[in-house]
Amino acid sequence: MFKVFLLLFLSMLSISAHAENIELFADDGLEWNQKDQKIIMHKNATAKTQSYELQADNIEALYKGNNKQIYKIFANDNVKIKSANENITTDKMIYDIDAERIDLFSNTNPTVMKSSDSKITTQDKIIYYKNKNYATAENSEIEHSGRKLFSDYIRITFENKDGKNQLKHIHADGNIKLIDGEEELYGDRAEYNPKNGFATIDGNVRFKKGTEANLSGGKIVYDMNTGIAKILPKDKDSKVSGVFSTQTTSKK
């Protein structure tokens, strides 16, 4: 019933510059407010186009102009977004279609954004700029190739290969923690290039490998392919310090 009605009304609507038609579904009612130019859907609501599918407990869509073009979508509770480039779960979403910006918020559940080769998780906020191929995340962690990077702020740049978003570069700022197997790296700022496997961390850095080594300095250049870490002093007057644990074998 709701689907048939909506398709009749929305046959002329578009939600992007590509003028995609949108299909809307809802189990428990629909509000069409012509004065405020918005549509509100309740319970198991779905907005679907050729390029993505949005599901949530509640969805509100704002439209404008004579062609009734949808320009902003709000979704709340049990939000799921699926497309060729990403798979997202979150508590709240605001999608500014004109700016191609998606704001994702966590209330009780973590926000998770997956691309073809990485996963971002936060209990705070993610902003995804679709047309610019990058995202920012606060108080989050990102997983890539079995490694985890934690930070107060992360900016992730993607590149599209064969129709899939892949990780291109990571910039992180604040309370850095990088885990790569037994190795743990700490610092204030980090740059990671997945193409060559190099991570550069600076500002009160520390390199730890289990109980074998605990090194500190001003900067770390870490080759994830070889596991070689180069620890540098902060400046010419500073030194690198560290503790190594060695095992000796005694003969009886």
N, C-alpha and C positions, 0 to 999 in steps of 0.2 A: 504493500500500500504506500508506504513512505517512499520507497525507491521509485515507483512509477510516477508519483507526484513530483518528486525532485528532478527526475530526468526530464519531465515536460518543462519545468521551470528553468532548469540549468542548461538546456540544450544550446543556449547562446552565451553561456558564461565561459570565461577562460581564466586560468590561474597563473599564467606566466607569459613571458614574451613570445613563447612558441604557441600560444593560444591552444593549450591542451584542454579538452573537455574534462569535466570533473563529474564523478559519480559520488553521491552521498548516501549513506545508509545509517539508520538508527532504529534501535529496538523499542525505545520508550518515549516517543514524542519528538516533535520538531516545532520550533518557534521561528516564524518568518516575520521579522520586524521591518516593514517597508519604510517607516519613518526614519529609523536609525540605520537602515540599510545593512542588516545583518541577519544571519541564519544561525540558530542555536540547535544543536542536536544532543540528545540525552541517551545514555546507556548503550554500551557497545557501538559507539559511533565510529564511522569509517568514512574517510575522504580518499578517493582513489583516482589516479590518472595513469597514463601510459608509463610514466617515469617513476612514480612512487606511490606508496600506500601508507596512510596514516590511520592508526587506530587509537582510541582513547575512550574513557568513560563519558567524557563530555567534550564536544568540539564547537567552537564558535567561529564563523567565517564572516568577515566584513567585505562588502563590495562597494563599487563606486562607478560613476559615469553612466552614460546612456546605454553602454553595452554590458553594464552590470558586471564589471571585471572584479573578481575576488583579489584583494591585495594584501590581506593579512588573515592569518589563522591562529587561533588560540586552542590549545588542547590541555586538558587536566586529568590527572590520575590514570595510571596504567597506560602511559603513552608509549606507542611503538611506531617506529618509522622504518620502512623497508624500501630500498632502492638498489640499483645496480652497484652503487658506490659505497653505501653505508647501511648499517643496521643499528638502530638506536633504540634504547629503552630509557625512560625518564619519568619523573613525576609531573613535570609541567613543561610546555613548549610554547614559544611565540615564534611564528614564521612570518617574517616580513618578505613577501614575495617580490616586491619591487626592488628591494635592496639585496635579495637572495641571501638573507641572514636568518639563521635559526638560533634562537636562544633556548638553552636547555637548563632546567633547574631541578635540584634534588630537594625533597622535603624529608621523607623518611627512607626512601630507597636510593641506592647509588644510581647515578646517571652513567650509562655505558654506551660508547660510540665505537663501533667496529668498522674498520675498512678491510681491504683484502689482505693486508699484512700487519695490521697493528690494532691495538685496543686501548682506548682511553677510558679511565674510570675515575669518577669524582663523587664526593658527597656535597659538592658545592655547585659549580656552574661551568658550562661549556658554551662558547659562542662559535658557531660554524658559518664561515663565509663561503658559500657554495661557488659563486662565480670567481672568487679569488683563490680558491683551492687552499685555504688554511683555516685552522681552528685554534682558539685559545681556551685554556682550561685552568681553573683555580683549585689549589689544594688537591692535586690529582696525581695519578700514576699512569704511565703509558708502557705497554708491553710491545716488544718487537724482537723477533728472532730469539725468543726465550729469555730476553733481558727485560729488566724493569727499571724505569726511571721515575723517581718521586720528586715533586717540587711544589713550592707555593704557587708558581705560575709557569705554565708551559705554552709555547706557541709551536704548533705543528704545521708544517707545510707539506702538501701532497702534490703529486704529479700523476697525470692520467696516462696509464699504459694499457693498451688493448681494452679500453673501456672500463678499467678498474683504477680506483684511487690507490696509489702506493705512497709510502712514506718517503719524503725527499729530504727533510731537515727538521731538527728539533732545537729550539732555543729554550732554556729553562733558567729561572731566576728565583733564588731563595730556598734555603734548606734542601740542597741537592743530596739525593741518595741514589746511586746507580748500583744495581746488583747484576753481576754477570757470573753465574755459577758460584764459586767460592769467593770471588773477588767482590769487595764492596768499596765504593768510592764516594767520598763526601766533599762538599764544598758549597760555595755561595752561588756560583753561576756555571752553566754548562752549555756546550754546543755539541751536537751529535750529527754526524754525516753517515747515514746508513749505506751509502754507495761504497765508501772506502773503509767503513768500519771504525773510524776514529772518533773518539770522544775527548773533548778538551774541557777540563774543569779548573776553575780558579777561585781564589778567595778562601783562605783557611782550609786548605784541602787535606784530606786524609785518605790513605790507601790501606785497606785491610784485606788480608787473605787468611781466613780461618784463624788458627793460632800460630801460623808460620811467620807472619809479618804485619807490622803496624807502622806505617810511614806517614809523615806529615811534611807539608811544605806550602809553597805559594801557588803552585800550578801543577796539574797532571795532564799529560798527553797519553791517552790510553788506546792501544791498538787492540781492538776486540778480536781480530782475526788471529793474532799471535799470542795475545795475553800479556804483551810487554807494556809495562807502565813506566813512563819517564816522569820522575818527580823533580820539579825545579823550584829553586828558592823564590821568595816573593820579590826580592831585589838583591842588589850586589852586596848589601850589608847583612843579608839574612842567610840562614843555613837550612838544609834539609836534615830532618832527624828521623830516626826510626829504630825499631826493635825487631830483630830476627830471632826466631826460635829454632834451635838446631837439636837434632837427636843424635845421641852417641850410642854405639853398641859396645857393650863390655863382654869380654871373653871370660868364661869360667874355666 
